[in-house]
């Protein structure tokens, strides 16, 4: 028999702090149901009652419930059967299930736990103990709701981030196409030779750039530079510097001087100095760049160069021998009063001048060992018979073989001038 239950199953302060729960009371005894329900309603709960498990399932299907208090032994479906049926339903919210039972053996309790019961109360029910068990159920349901709300918020946030990332990814794909368009021609032919360019960012966009432009009827400019860092900021600075050496407008090309309408080459050292002053005074960024610029006379093979922190320019002679040029120099954009020096060489027919970024010379293999200048020289000797785009494509293949993959950690760029004489 149930004992009478006080209407105050929980304190008014407790009730104010808790969300109103819907409780389904299931018992074949009308008197016992009324006793239980009176106490629950007095404590602010929304109460449903059923005299059988079948009726309880019907009410649960119509109205739902947060917590179910069910007698174990009932005609037809038992409380165990009802618990099993409730657990078999697909629901987002958890239902806390308490069984009233006169059974005290461990096997009965184990059976109840097996089908999904959360708690048990012995008959006759003590009101103080019932209050404690319901409060325990409330705490679990509150945590479940909080977790669900947090998961919902997390899912919505992830969806928003996914949308933002998709938008950013599309923008970066477009930016990559625009950056690649700065290198209009991967191969240019001249009367006494040809220039070939390779540009491969490590991500969507990168900080490397190479190019070639005509200075006058007999001279061309060949350059490669590498802006520090990766990402959008580096790519924007790369685009800005590439505009300084654009072949589209001699008037705005930093390597060309105009005097009385005549185009003349600016000394390579002065080109580096002018670019350095621009970065320090106008652009004012915390990023810097390395540069290698060569002014090539296509008629006699004379070359004037400047190296500003970029890897050493290389001359590969017709017989395969390798000559390293330059002495290093300071990067562009580090010191306002930095000075640069030009140096010269001469290409013989069959020679080629090669400018590369450190993404090649510092490319690591599987053990972390960098390729280095010596490793790059070995590659060039192995590829000495190739020319033009075949050379640059084979260089990527060789580099991937060295690294063990073609997902290079840094941007890859290369500019080559092959002198036929």
VOZA-465482 format. One record per residue (C-alpha): x, y, z; residue in three letters. Coordinates in Angstrom, 1 decimal, always signed. Last residue first. Layout:
REM VOZA-465482
> c1, c2, c3, resn
> X, Y, Z, ALA
...
END
This chain:
REM VOZA-465482
> c1, c2, c3, resn
> +73.6, +32.9, -78.7, UNK
> +71.3, +30.1, -77.6, UNK
> +70.8, +31.3, -74.1, UNK
> +68.4, +29.5, -71.8, UNK
> +66.7, +31.8, -69.2, UNK
> +65.1, +30.0, -66.3, UNK
> +62.8, +31.3, -63.6, UNK
> +61.8, +29.0, -60.7, UNK
> +59.1, +29.1, -58.0, UNK
> +58.0, +26.6, -55.3, UNK
> +55.9, +27.8, -52.3, UNK
> +56.6, +26.0, -49.1, UNK
> +55.5, +22.8, -47.3, UNK
> +55.4, +20.8, -50.6, UNK
> +52.4, +18.4, -51.1, UNK
> +54.1, +16.6, -54.0, UNK
> +55.1, +13.5, -52.0, UNK
> +58.2, +11.5, -51.0, UNK
> +60.2, +14.7, -50.6, UNK
> +63.0, +13.7, -53.1, UNK
> +60.6, +12.2, -55.5, UNK
> +58.4, +15.3, -55.3, UNK
> +61.5, +17.5, -56.1, UNK
> +62.3, +15.3, -59.1, UNK
> +58.8, +15.6, -60.5, UNK
> +58.8, +19.4, -59.9, UNK
> +62.1, +19.7, -61.7, UNK
> +60.7, +17.6, -64.6, UNK
> +58.0, +20.1, -65.1, UNK
> +60.5, +23.0, -65.0, UNK
> +62.8, +21.2, -67.6, UNK
> +60.0, +20.2, -69.9, UNK
> +58.7, +23.8, -69.8, UNK
> +61.9, +25.0, -71.5, UNK
> +64.7, +22.6, -72.0, UNK
> +65.8, +19.1, -71.0, UNK
> +69.3, +17.6, -71.5, UNK
> +70.7, +18.9, -68.2, UNK
> +68.0, +17.2, -66.1, UNK
> +70.3, +15.0, -64.1, UNK
> +72.8, +17.8, -63.8, UNK
> +70.1, +20.1, -62.6, UNK
> +69.0, +17.5, -60.0, UNK
> +72.5, +17.1, -58.7, UNK
> +72.8, +20.9, -58.4, UNK
> +69.6, +21.0, -56.3, UNK
> +71.1, +18.5, -54.0, UNK
> +74.2, +20.6, -53.6, UNK
> +72.2, +23.7, -52.9, UNK
> +70.2, +22.1, -50.2, UNK
> +67.6, +19.3, -50.4, UNK
> +66.7, +19.6, -46.7, UNK
> +66.8, +16.6, -44.4, UNK
> +63.6, +16.2, -42.4, UNK
> +63.6, +12.4, -42.5, UNK
> +60.8, +12.2, -45.2, UNK
> +62.6, +14.7, -47.4, UNK
> +62.7, +18.5, -46.8, UNK
> +62.5, +21.3, -49.4, UNK
> +65.0, +24.0, -48.4, UNK
> +66.6, +24.4, -51.8, UNK
> +63.2, +24.2, -53.6, UNK
> +61.0, +26.4, -51.4, UNK
> +64.1, +28.6, -51.1, UNK
> +63.1, +30.2, -54.3, UNK
> +64.9, +29.6, -57.7, UNK
> +66.7, +31.7, -60.3, UNK
> +68.3, +29.7, -63.1, UNK
> +70.6, +31.1, -65.9, UNK
> +71.2, +28.8, -68.8, UNK
> +74.3, +28.1, -70.9, UNK
> +74.2, +26.6, -74.5, UNK
> +75.7, +29.7, -76.1, UNK
> +77.9, +31.4, -73.5, UNK
> +76.3, +33.4, -70.7, UNK
> +78.3, +36.2, -69.1, UNK
> +78.5, +37.2, -65.5, UNK
> +78.0, +40.4, -63.5, UNK
> +77.5, +41.7, -60.0, UNK
> +75.3, +44.5, -58.6, UNK
> +75.6, +45.6, -55.0, UNK
> +72.9, +46.4, -52.5, UNK
> +72.5, +48.8, -49.6, UNK
> +70.1, +48.7, -46.7, UNK
> +69.3, +52.1, -45.2, UNK
> +65.6, +51.4, -44.5, UNK
> +66.4, +48.0, -43.1, UNK
> +64.1, +44.9, -43.3, UNK
> +62.0, +45.5, -46.4, UNK
> +64.0, +43.7, -49.1, UNK
> +66.3, +40.9, -47.9, UNK
> +70.0, +41.7, -47.3, UNK
> +72.6, +40.3, -49.6, UNK
> +73.6, +36.8, -50.4, UNK
> +77.1, +36.6, -52.1, UNK
> +76.2, +36.2, -55.7, UNK
> +76.6, +33.5, -58.3, UNK
> +76.9, +29.7, -58.2, UNK
> +78.4, +27.9, -61.2, UNK
> +77.3, +24.4, -62.3, UNK
> +78.8, +22.3, -65.0, UNK
> +76.5, +20.5, -67.4, UNK
> +78.6, +20.9, -70.6, UNK
> +76.3, +23.7, -71.8, UNK
> +76.8, +25.6, -68.6, UNK
> +74.3, +25.7, -65.7, UNK
> +74.4, +29.2, -64.2, UNK
> +72.9, +29.4, -60.8, UNK
> +71.4, +32.3, -58.9, UNK
> +72.1, +32.0, -55.1, UNK
> +69.0, +31.7, -53.0, UNK
> +67.3, +35.1, -52.3, UNK
> +68.5, +37.4, -49.5, UNK
> +68.8, +40.3, -51.9, UNK
> +70.8, +39.2, -55.0, UNK
> +71.4, +41.7, -57.8, UNK
> +72.3, +40.8, -61.3, UNK
> +74.0, +42.0, -64.5, UNK
> +74.1, +39.6, -67.4, UNK
> +76.1, +39.7, -70.7, UNK
> +75.0, +37.2, -73.2, UNK
> +76.1, +39.2, -76.2, UNK
> +72.9, +39.8, -78.1, UNK
> +70.3, +38.8, -75.4, UNK
> +71.6, +41.2, -72.9, UNK
> +70.2, +40.0, -69.6, UNK
> +69.2, +42.1, -66.6, UNK
> +68.9, +39.7, -63.6, UNK
> +66.8, +40.2, -60.4, UNK
> +66.9, +38.0, -57.3, UNK
> +64.7, +39.1, -54.5, UNK
> +63.9, +38.2, -50.9, UNK
> +60.9, +39.8, -49.4, UNK
> +59.8, +41.3, -46.1, UNK
> +56.7, +41.4, -44.0, UNK
> +56.0, +43.8, -41.2, UNK
> +54.4, +46.2, -43.7, UNK
> +54.9, +49.8, -44.4, UNK
> +53.7, +49.9, -48.0, UNK
> +54.9, +53.5, -48.6, UNK
> +58.2, +54.0, -46.7, UNK
> +59.9, +50.7, -45.9, UNK
> +58.4, +48.7, -48.7, UNK
> +59.0, +51.4, -51.3, UNK
> +62.5, +52.0, -50.0, UNK
> +63.4, +48.4, -50.4, UNK
> +62.0, +48.3, -54.0, UNK
> +64.1, +51.3, -54.9, UNK
> +67.2, +49.7, -53.4, UNK
> +66.6, +46.4, -55.2, UNK
> +66.2, +48.2, -58.5, UNK
> +69.2, +50.4, -57.7, UNK
> +71.4, +47.3, -57.3, UNK
> +70.0, +46.0, -60.7, UNK
> +71.1, +49.2, -62.5, UNK
> +68.2, +50.6, -64.3, UNK
> +67.8, +49.5, -67.9, UNK
> +67.0, +52.2, -70.5, UNK
> +63.9, +53.0, -72.4, UNK
> +64.1, +56.1, -74.7, UNK
> +61.3, +58.7, -74.6, UNK
> +63.7, +61.5, -73.7, UNK
> +64.8, +59.4, -70.7, UNK
> +62.7, +56.5, -69.4, UNK
> +64.2, +54.2, -66.8, UNK
> +63.3, +50.6, -66.5, UNK
> +63.6, +48.2, -63.5, UNK
> +60.8, +49.8, -61.5, UNK
> +58.3, +49.3, -64.3, UNK
> +55.6, +52.0, -64.2, UNK
> +56.5, +53.7, -67.4, UNK
> +57.6, +50.5, -69.1, UNK
> +53.9, +49.3, -68.8, UNK
> +52.8, +45.8, -69.6, UNK
> +56.1, +44.1, -68.7, UNK
> +55.2, +44.4, -65.1, UNK
> +58.1, +44.6, -62.7, UNK
> +56.6, +46.9, -60.1, UNK
> +53.2, +45.2, -60.5, UNK
> +54.8, +42.0, -59.3, UNK
> +55.6, +43.8, -56.0, UNK
> +52.0, +44.7, -55.4, UNK
> +50.8, +41.2, -56.3, UNK
> +53.3, +39.7, -53.9, UNK
> +52.2, +42.0, -51.2, UNK
> +48.6, +40.8, -51.7, UNK
> +49.7, +37.2, -51.7, UNK
> +51.7, +37.7, -48.4, UNK
> +48.6, +39.2, -46.7, UNK
> +46.3, +36.5, -48.1, UNK
> +48.2, +33.4, -47.0, UNK
> +51.9, +32.6, -46.4, UNK
> +54.8, +34.1, -44.7, UNK
> +57.7, +36.1, -46.1, UNK
> +57.5, +37.4, -49.7, UNK
> +59.6, +35.5, -52.2, UNK
> +61.1, +37.1, -55.3, UNK
> +62.1, +35.9, -58.8, UNK
> +63.3, +38.0, -61.7, UNK
> +64.3, +38.1, -65.3, UNK
> +64.6, +41.4, -67.2, UNK
> +65.2, +41.5, -70.9, UNK
> +67.7, +43.4, -73.1, UNK
> +68.2, +43.8, -76.9, UNK
> +65.3, +45.8, -78.2, UNK
> +64.5, +47.4, -74.8, UNK
> +63.5, +46.3, -71.3, UNK
> +61.5, +43.2, -72.2, UNK
> +59.8, +41.3, -69.4, UNK
> +60.3, +38.1, -67.4, UNK
> +58.6, +36.8, -64.3, UNK
> +58.7, +35.0, -61.0, UNK
> +56.5, +35.3, -58.0, UNK
> +56.4, +33.6, -54.6, UNK
> +54.2, +34.6, -51.6, UNK
> +51.4, +32.0, -52.0, UNK
> +47.8, +31.4, -52.8, UNK
> +45.7, +28.3, -52.4, UNK
> +48.4, +26.5, -50.5, UNK
> +52.0, +25.5, -51.3, UNK
> +52.0, +27.9, -54.3, UNK
> +53.5, +26.6, -57.6, UNK
> +55.1, +29.0, -60.0, UNK
> +57.5, +27.8, -62.8, UNK
> +58.8, +30.1, -65.5, UNK
> +60.6, +29.6, -68.8, UNK
> +62.7, +32.1, -70.7, UNK
> +63.9, +31.5, -74.2, UNK
> +67.0, +32.2, -76.3, UNK
> +68.7, +34.3, -79.0, UNK
> +65.8, +35.8, -80.9, UNK
> +63.5, +35.6, -77.9, UNK
> +60.8, +33.1, -76.9, UNK
> +58.7, +33.4, -73.8, UNK
> +57.4, +30.5, -71.6, UNK
> +55.1, +30.5, -68.7, UNK
> +53.2, +33.5, -70.1, UNK
> +50.8, +35.7, -68.1, UNK
> +52.4, +35.2, -64.7, UNK
> +50.0, +37.7, -62.9, UNK
> +47.2, +35.3, -64.1, UNK
> +48.5, +32.8, -61.4, UNK
> +47.6, +35.3, -58.8, UNK
> +44.1, +35.8, -60.2, UNK
> +43.5, +32.0, -60.4, UNK
> +44.7, +31.6, -56.8, UNK
> +42.4, +34.4, -55.7, UNK
> +39.5, +32.7, -57.3, UNK
> +40.3, +29.5, -55.4, UNK
> +40.8, +31.6, -52.3, UNK
> +37.4, +33.1, -52.7, UNK
> +35.8, +29.7, -53.1, UNK
> +37.6, +28.5, -50.0, UNK
> +36.5, +31.5, -48.1, UNK
> +32.9, +30.9, -49.0, UNK
> +33.2, +27.2, -48.1, UNK
> +35.0, +28.2, -44.8, UNK
> +32.2, +30.6, -44.0, UNK
> +29.5, +28.0, -44.7, UNK
> +31.4, +25.5, -42.6, UNK
> +31.8, +28.0, -39.8, UNK
> +28.0, +28.6, -39.9, UNK
> +27.3, +24.9, -39.8, UNK
> +29.8, +24.4, -37.0, UNK
> +28.1, +27.1, -35.1, UNK
> +24.7, +25.5, -35.6, UNK
> +26.1, +22.1, -34.5, UNK
> +27.7, +23.6, -31.5, UNK
> +24.6, +25.4, -30.5, UNK
> +22.6, +22.2, -30.9, UNK
> +25.2, +20.3, -28.9, UNK
> +25.0, +23.0, -26.2, UNK
> +21.3, +22.7, -26.1, UNK
> +21.5, +18.9, -26.0, UNK
> +24.0, +19.1, -23.2, UNK
> +21.8, +21.5, -21.2, UNK
> +18.8, +19.3, -21.8, UNK
> +20.7, +16.2, -20.6, UNK
> +22.0, +18.1, -17.6, UNK
> +18.5, +19.1, -16.7, UNK
> +17.2, +15.6, -17.2, UNK
> +19.9, +14.2, -14.8, UNK
> +19.2, +16.9, -12.2, UNK
> +15.4, +16.2, -12.5, UNK
> +15.9, +12.5, -12.0, UNK
> +17.8, +13.1, -8.8, UNK
> +15.1, +15.5, -7.7, UNK
> +12.5, +12.8, -8.4, UNK
> +14.5, +10.3, -6.3, UNK
> +14.8, +12.7, -3.4, UNK
> +11.1, +13.6, -3.4, UNK
> +10.2, +9.9, -3.5, UNK
> +12.5, +9.3, -0.5, UNK
> +10.7, +12.0, +1.4, UNK
> +7.3, +10.7, +0.4, UNK
> +8.0, +7.1, +1.4, UNK
> +6.5, +4.6, -1.0, UNK
> +4.9, +1.4, +0.4, UNK
> +6.4, -0.1, -1.7, UNK
> +10.1, +0.1, -2.6, UNK
> +11.3, +2.7, -4.9, UNK
> +13.5, +1.9, -8.0, UNK
> +15.6, +4.0, -10.3, UNK
> +16.8, +4.4, -13.9, UNK
> +14.9, +1.6, -15.6, UNK
> +16.4, +0.6, -18.9, UNK
> +15.5, -3.0, -19.7, UNK
> +18.6, -4.3, -18.0, UNK
> +18.1, -2.1, -15.0, UNK
> +14.8, -3.6, -14.3, UNK
> +16.1, -7.2, -14.7, UNK
> +19.0, -6.4, -12.3, UNK
> +16.5, -5.1, -9.8, UNK
> +14.4, -8.3, -10.1, UNK
> +17.5, -10.5, -9.8, UNK
> +18.7, -8.6, -6.7, UNK
> +15.6, -9.5, -4.7, UNK
> +13.6, -6.7, -3.1, UNK
> +10.3, -7.0, -5.0, UNK
> +7.6, -4.7, -3.6, UNK
> +8.1, -2.5, -6.6, UNK
> +7.6, +1.1, -7.8, UNK
> +9.7, +1.7, -10.9, UNK
> +11.2, +5.0, -11.8, UNK
> +11.9, +6.0, -15.5, UNK
> +13.7, +9.2, -16.6, UNK
> +12.8, +9.9, -20.2, UNK
> +15.7, +11.3, -22.4, UNK
> +14.8, +13.8, -25.1, UNK
> +15.5, +13.1, -28.8, UNK
> +13.1, +10.2, -29.0, UNK
> +12.9, +7.0, -31.0, UNK
> +10.8, +4.5, -29.0, UNK
> +12.3, +1.2, -27.8, UNK
> +13.1, +2.7, -24.4, UNK
> +9.4, +3.4, -23.9, UNK
> +8.5, -0.2, -24.8, UNK
> +11.1, -1.7, -22.5, UNK
> +9.9, +0.5, -19.6, UNK
> +6.3, -0.5, -20.3, UNK
> +7.2, -4.2, -20.3, UNK
> +9.0, -3.8, -17.0, UNK
> +6.0, -1.9, -15.5, UNK
> +3.9, -4.9, -16.5, UNK
> +1.8, -5.2, -19.6, UNK
> -1.5, -7.1, -18.9, UNK
> -2.5, -6.6, -15.3, UNK
> +0.0, -4.6, -13.3, UNK
> +3.1, -5.5, -11.2, UNK
> +5.9, -2.9, -11.5, UNK
> +4.1, +0.3, -10.7, UNK
> +5.2, +3.2, -12.8, UNK
> +6.5, +6.7, -12.2, UNK
> +7.6, +8.2, -15.6, UNK
> +9.6, +11.3, -16.0, UNK
> +9.9, +13.8, -18.9, UNK
> +6.6, +12.9, -20.6, UNK
> +5.1, +12.9, -24.1, UNK
> +1.7, +14.3, -24.9, UNK
> +0.2, +12.1, -27.5, UNK
> +2.5, +9.1, -27.7, UNK
> +3.0, +9.1, -23.9, UNK
> -0.8, +9.1, -23.5, UNK
> -1.1, +6.0, -25.7, UNK
> +1.9, +4.3, -24.0, UNK
> +0.3, +5.0, -20.6, UNK
> -3.0, +3.5, -21.7, UNK
> -1.3, +0.3, -22.7, UNK
> +0.7, +0.3, -19.5, UNK
> -2.5, +0.5, -17.5, UNK
> -4.4, +2.9, -15.2, UNK
> -2.8, +6.0, -16.6, UNK
> -2.1, +9.4, -15.1, UNK
> -0.6, +12.6, -16.5, UNK
> +0.8, +15.3, -14.2, UNK
> +2.3, +18.7, -15.0, UNK
> +4.5, +19.3, -11.9, UNK
> +4.0, +22.3, -9.7, UNK
> +4.6, +20.8, -6.3, UNK
> +0.9, +20.5, -5.5, UNK
> +0.5, +18.6, -8.8, UNK
> +3.0, +16.0, -7.7, UNK
> +1.5, +15.4, -4.3, UNK
> -2.0, +15.1, -5.7, UNK
> -0.7, +12.8, -8.5, UNK
> +0.8, +10.3, -6.0, UNK
> -2.3, +10.0, -3.9, UNK
> -4.6, +10.0, -6.9, UNK
> -2.6, +7.1, -8.5, UNK
> -2.8, +5.1, -5.3, UNK
> -6.6, +5.4, -5.1, UNK
> -7.0, +4.5, -8.8, UNK
> -5.0, +1.3, -8.4, UNK
> -3.8, +0.1, -11.8, UNK
> -0.8, +2.3, -11.6, UNK
> +1.0, +4.6, -14.1, UNK
> +2.0, +8.1, -13.2, UNK
> +3.3, +10.2, -16.1, UNK
> +5.3, +13.3, -15.0, UNK
> +5.7, +16.4, -17.2, UNK
> +8.4, +18.6, -15.8, UNK
> +8.3, +22.3, -14.9, UNK
> +11.9, +23.6, -15.2, UNK
> +13.6, +24.0, -11.9, UNK
> +14.8, +27.0, -9.9, UNK
> +11.4, +28.2, -8.8, UNK
> +10.5, +24.7, -7.7, UNK
> +13.5, +24.5, -5.5, UNK
> +12.6, +27.7, -3.8, UNK
> +9.0, +26.5, -3.3, UNK
> +10.4, +23.3, -1.7, UNK
> +9.8, +20.0, -3.2, UNK
> +7.4, +17.1, -2.6, UNK
> +5.2, +19.6, -0.7, UNK
> +1.8, +18.0, -1.3, UNK
> +2.7, +15.4, +1.4, UNK
> +2.3, +11.8, +0.2, UNK
> -0.1, +9.4, +1.9, UNK
> +1.4, +5.9, +2.2, UNK
> +1.1, +3.6, -0.7, UNK
> +0.0, +0.0, +0.0, UNK
END
